[in-house]
Amino acid sequence: MGDISEIKTALDERHAAARAAFAHRDIAAYADIFCAALEYRQADGIVIDRSRLMRNVTTQFKRLTNTDTSFEREAIDFSDGEVTETVAQTASAEASAFGFIHRTWRVLRRGRYTWLMVDEVWKIARVHVLSEEVLSGGWRFGR
């Protein structure tokens, strides 16, 4: 599996790939971050699969005009061939209407992500969103 620094580096690369896929609205590349049998527990406790998550993300891609995200790894644990990390994420998003009405949001999310090695690539097998807060950034008008 490698040593801790190698695994952290590999996971950082996967996080970067996810951010790039989201920013470029590349649903195939974004889906590739997750295992086919993904279990994603949302903040409300509802568990969805990868197919449902990708439908949700596709809808976001259609609505959002600008996104940015960052994360901070709070903890990492290795057990039975799995790597579980607790991550605090901050994301900002903007949607536009008619090219001059813009609304922004900021999302603060904390979650536990369990990664598995699949065909020599780390993929997310399980997500448990521990908390999620969506804050309005307000409206602005203009091009």
Backbone hydrogen bonds in HBPLUS format (Angstrom, degrees):
<---DONOR---> <-ACCEPTOR-->    atom                        ^
c    i                          cat <-CA-CA->   ^        H-A-AA   ^      H-
h    n   atom  resd res      DA  || num        DHA   H-A  angle D-A-AA Bond
n    s   type  num  typ     dist DA aas  dist angle  dist       angle   num
A0007-ILE N   A0003-ASP O   3.02 MM   4  6.31 158.9  2.07 157.0 163.6     1
A0008-LYS N   A0004-ILE O   2.91 MM   4  6.09 164.8  1.93 152.4 156.6     2
A0009-THR N   A0005-SER O   2.99 MM   4  6.10 158.3  2.03 142.8 148.8     3
A0010-ALA N   A0006-GLU O   2.93 MM   4  6.15 158.4  1.98 146.0 152.0     4
A0011-LEU N   A0007-ILE O   2.85 MM   4  6.10 160.7  1.89 154.8 159.9     5
A0012-ASP N   A0008-LYS O   2.82 MM   4  6.01 155.0  1.88 148.1 155.6     6
A0013-GLU N   A0009-THR O   2.99 MM   4  6.25 150.1  2.08 145.3 153.1     7
A0014-ARG N   A0010-ALA O   3.05 MM   4  6.38 146.7  2.16 141.7 150.9     8
A0015-HIS N   A0011-LEU O   2.83 MM   4  6.14 156.4  1.89 152.9 159.4     9
A0016-ALA N   A0012-ASP O   2.94 MM   4  6.18 156.5  1.99 145.2 151.7    10
A0017-ALA N   A0013-GLU O   2.94 MM   4  6.18 150.4  2.03 141.1 149.3    11
A0018-ALA N   A0014-ARG O   2.93 MM   4  6.20 151.8  2.01 146.4 153.8    12
A0019-ARG N   A0015-HIS O   2.94 MM   4  6.26 161.1  1.97 152.7 157.3    13
A0020-ALA N   A0016-ALA O   2.93 MM   4  6.13 161.3  1.97 149.1 154.3    14
A0021-ALA N   A0017-ALA O   2.90 MM   4  6.05 161.1  1.93 147.0 152.5    15
A0022-PHE N   A0018-ALA O   2.92 MM   4  6.11 159.9  1.96 149.9 155.4    16
A0023-ALA N   A0019-ARG O   2.87 MM   4  6.05 165.6  1.89 151.0 155.4    17
A0024-HIS N   A0020-ALA O   2.93 MM   4  6.07 149.3  2.02 147.9 155.8    18
A0026-ASP N   A0021-ALA O   2.83 MM   5  4.91 166.5  1.85 148.3 150.8    19
A0025-ARG N   A0022-PHE O   3.07 MM   3  4.88 155.4  2.13 100.2 107.7    20
A0030-TYR N   A0026-ASP O   2.94 MM   4  6.17 156.6  1.99 153.5 161.2    21
A0031-ALA N   A0027-ILE O   2.85 MM   4  5.93 163.2  1.87 148.2 152.7    22
A0032-ASP N   A0028-ALA O   3.11 MM   4  6.26 141.8  2.26 139.4 149.0    23
A0033-ILE N   A0030-TYR O   3.10 MM   3  5.62 162.6  2.13 114.5 120.0    24
A0034-PHE N   A0031-ALA O   3.06 MM   3  5.67 156.6  2.11 117.5 123.8    25
A0124-ILE N   A0033-ILE O   2.87 MM  91  6.28 161.8  1.90 150.0 152.6    26
A0035-CYS N   A0124-ILE O   2.80 MM  89  5.70 170.3  1.81 145.0 143.6    27
A0038-LEU N   A0035-CYS O   3.21 MM   3  5.20 136.5  2.40 120.1 114.7    28
A0039-GLU N   A0125-ALA O   3.06 MM  86  6.51 150.2  2.15 145.4 153.9    29
A0127-VAL N   A0039-GLU O   2.89 MM  88  6.35 155.9  1.95 156.4 159.2    30
A0040-TYR N   A0048-ILE O   2.95 MM   8  5.20 166.6  1.97 163.9 164.1    31
A0048-ILE N   A0040-TYR O   2.85 MM   8  5.20 162.0  1.88 142.1 144.7    32
A0041-ARG N   A0127-VAL O   2.76 MM  86  5.85 176.0  1.76 150.8 149.4    33
A0129-VAL N   A0041-ARG O   2.84 MM  88  6.03 178.4  1.84 169.4 169.1    34
A0042-GLN N   A0046-ILE O   2.87 MM   4  5.48 166.6  1.88 161.2 156.6    35
A0045-GLY N   A0042-GLN O   2.90 MM   3  5.29 162.3  1.93 117.3 121.1    36
A0053-LEU N   A0049-ASP O   2.98 MM   4  6.25 163.8  2.01 155.0 160.1    37
A0054-MET N   A0050-ARG O   2.88 MM   4  6.08 160.6  1.92 153.8 158.2    38
A0055-ARG N   A0051-SER O   3.05 MM   4  6.34 148.2  2.15 143.5 152.1    39
A0056-ASN N   A0052-ARG O   2.96 MM   4  6.26 159.4  2.00 152.5 157.8    40
A0057-VAL N   A0053-LEU O   2.87 MM   4  6.16 158.4  1.92 151.5 157.7    41
A0058-THR N   A0054-MET O   2.86 MM   4  5.95 155.9  1.92 143.8 150.5    42
A0059-THR N   A0055-ARG O   3.10 MM   4  6.35 154.3  2.17 145.6 151.5    43
A0060-GLN N   A0056-ASN O   3.06 MM   4  6.42 152.6  2.14 143.3 151.1    44
A0061-PHE N   A0057-VAL O   2.83 MM   4  6.17 155.0  1.89 152.8 159.8    45
A0062-LYS N   A0058-THR O   3.15 MM   4  6.45 147.2  2.27 143.4 151.1    46
A0063-ARG N   A0059-THR O   3.18 MM   4  6.45 142.2  2.33 144.0 153.9    47
A0063-ARG N   A0060-GLN O   3.09 MM   3  5.14 125.6  2.40  97.8 111.9    48
A0064-LEU N   A0060-GLN O   2.90 MM   4  5.85 161.6  1.93 165.3 167.3    49
A0065-THR N   A0094-GLU O   2.65 MM  29  5.67 162.4  1.68 154.0 160.6    50
A0066-ASN N   A0094-GLU O   3.32 MM  28  5.06 149.7  2.42 137.2 136.0    51
A0094-GLU N   A0066-ASN O   2.82 MM  28  5.06 138.4  1.99 154.7 156.0    52
A0068-ASP N   A0092-SER O   2.98 MM  24  5.27 144.9  2.11 149.5 149.5    53
A0092-SER N   A0068-ASP O   2.79 MM  24  5.27 157.8  1.83 153.3 159.1    54
A0070-SER N   A0090-THR O   2.87 MM  20  5.43 148.5  1.97 153.5 163.6    55
A0090-THR N   A0070-SER O   2.98 MM  20  5.43 161.0  2.02 145.9 149.8    56
A0072-GLU N   A0088-ALA O   2.81 MM  16  5.24 145.7  1.92 145.3 156.8    57
A0088-ALA N   A0072-GLU O   2.94 MM  16  5.24 166.6  1.96 149.6 152.8    58
A0074-GLU N   A0086-THR O   2.76 MM  12  5.45 158.8  1.81 152.8 159.0    59
A0075-ALA N   A0086-THR O   3.39 MM  11  5.14 155.7  2.46 133.9 134.8    60
A0086-THR N   A0075-ALA O   2.95 MM  11  5.14 155.5  2.01 131.3 138.4    61
A0077-ASP N   A0084-THR O   2.78 MM   7  5.18 146.1  1.90 146.4 157.8    62
A0084-THR N   A0077-ASP O   2.84 MM   7  5.18 164.3  1.86 152.8 158.1    63
A0079-SER N   A0082-GLU O   2.97 MM   3  5.33 163.7  1.99 148.2 153.5    64
A0082-GLU N   A0079-SER O   2.86 MM   3  5.33 160.3  1.90 121.4 128.0    65
A0083-VAL N   A0115-TRP O   3.11 MM  32  5.12 161.5  2.14 141.1 146.2    66
A0115-TRP N   A0083-VAL O   2.68 MM  32  5.12 169.6  1.69 158.8 161.0    67
A0085-GLU N   A0113-TYR O   2.87 MM  28  5.34 158.2  1.92 151.1 154.6    68
A0113-TYR N   A0085-GLU O   2.83 MM  28  5.34 166.3  1.85 159.5 162.1    69
A0087-VAL N   A0111-GLY O   2.84 MM  24  5.48 163.0  1.87 161.0 166.6    70
A0111-GLY N   A0087-VAL O   2.92 MM  24  5.48 159.8  1.96 155.6 162.0    71
A0089-GLN N   A0109-ARG O   2.65 MM  20  5.09 174.4  1.66 165.0 166.9    72
A0109-ARG N   A0089-GLN O   3.00 MM  20  5.09 166.3  2.02 140.9 145.4    73
A0091-ALA N   A0107-VAL O   2.88 MM  16  5.04 157.0  1.94 147.6 153.6    74
A0107-VAL N   A0091-ALA O   2.75 MM  16  5.04 162.8  1.78 146.0 151.9    75
A0093-ALA N   A0105-TRP O   3.03 MM  12  5.31 156.2  2.09 140.7 144.0    76
A0105-TRP N   A0093-ALA O   2.91 MM  12  5.31 149.6  2.01 149.6 155.0    77
A0095-ALA N   A0103-ARG O   2.95 MM   8  5.44 158.1  1.99 155.3 162.2    78
A0103-ARG N   A0095-ALA O   2.90 MM   8  5.44 162.7  1.93 159.8 165.6    79
A0097-ALA N   A0101-ILE O   2.80 MM   4  5.15 151.5  1.88 147.2 156.0    80
A0100-PHE N   A0097-ALA O   3.29 MM   3  6.38 147.9  2.40 133.5 132.8    81
A0101-ILE N   A0097-ALA O   3.10 MM   4  5.15 157.8  2.15 154.9 158.1    82
A0142-GLY N   A0100-PHE O   2.79 MM  42  4.54 149.6  1.88 132.0 139.6    83
A0102-HIS N   A0140-ARG O   2.90 MM  38  5.22 164.3  1.92 167.6 166.5    84
A0140-ARG N   A0102-HIS O   2.86 MM  38  5.22 145.4  1.98 147.6 153.6    85
A0104-THR N   A0138-GLY O   3.01 MM  34  5.73 160.9  2.05 161.2 166.9    86
A0137-GLY N   A0104-THR O   2.74 MM  33  4.73 163.4  1.76 130.1 127.4    87
A0106-ARG N   A0135-LEU O   2.78 MM  29  5.08 150.9  1.86 150.4 158.3    88
A0135-LEU N   A0106-ARG O   2.73 MM  29  5.08 175.5  1.73 162.5 164.0    89
A0108-LEU N   A0133-GLU O   2.81 MM  25  5.12 165.1  1.84 153.6 158.7    90
A0133-GLU N   A0108-LEU O   2.80 MM  25  5.12 154.1  1.86 147.7 156.4    91
A0110-ARG N   A0131-SER O   2.95 MM  21  5.27 161.8  1.98 145.7 147.2    92
A0130-LEU N   A0110-ARG O   2.75 MM  20  5.50 136.5  1.94 137.9 152.0    93
A0131-SER N   A0110-ARG O   3.16 MM  21  5.27 153.5  2.23 145.7 145.4    94
A0112-ARG N   A0128-HIS O   2.89 MM  16  5.13 159.1  1.93 137.8 144.1    95
A0128-HIS N   A0112-ARG O   2.88 MM  16  5.13 148.6  1.98 147.2 155.7    96
A0114-THR N   A0126-ARG O   2.86 MM  12  5.07 170.4  1.86 151.5 153.8    97
A0125-ALA N   A0114-THR O   2.70 MM  11  5.68 162.2  1.73 160.1 166.5    98
A0126-ARG N   A0114-THR O   3.32 MM  12  5.07 160.9  2.36 133.5 137.0    99
A0116-LEU N   A0123-LYS O   2.82 MM   7  5.46 157.2  1.87 157.6 163.2   100
A0123-LYS N   A0116-LEU O   2.82 MM   7  5.46 158.8  1.87 155.1 161.8   101
A0118-VAL N   A0121-VAL O   2.75 MM   3  5.23 175.6  1.75 149.9 149.4   102
A0121-VAL N   A0118-VAL O   2.98 MM   3  5.23 146.1  2.10 108.5 118.7   103
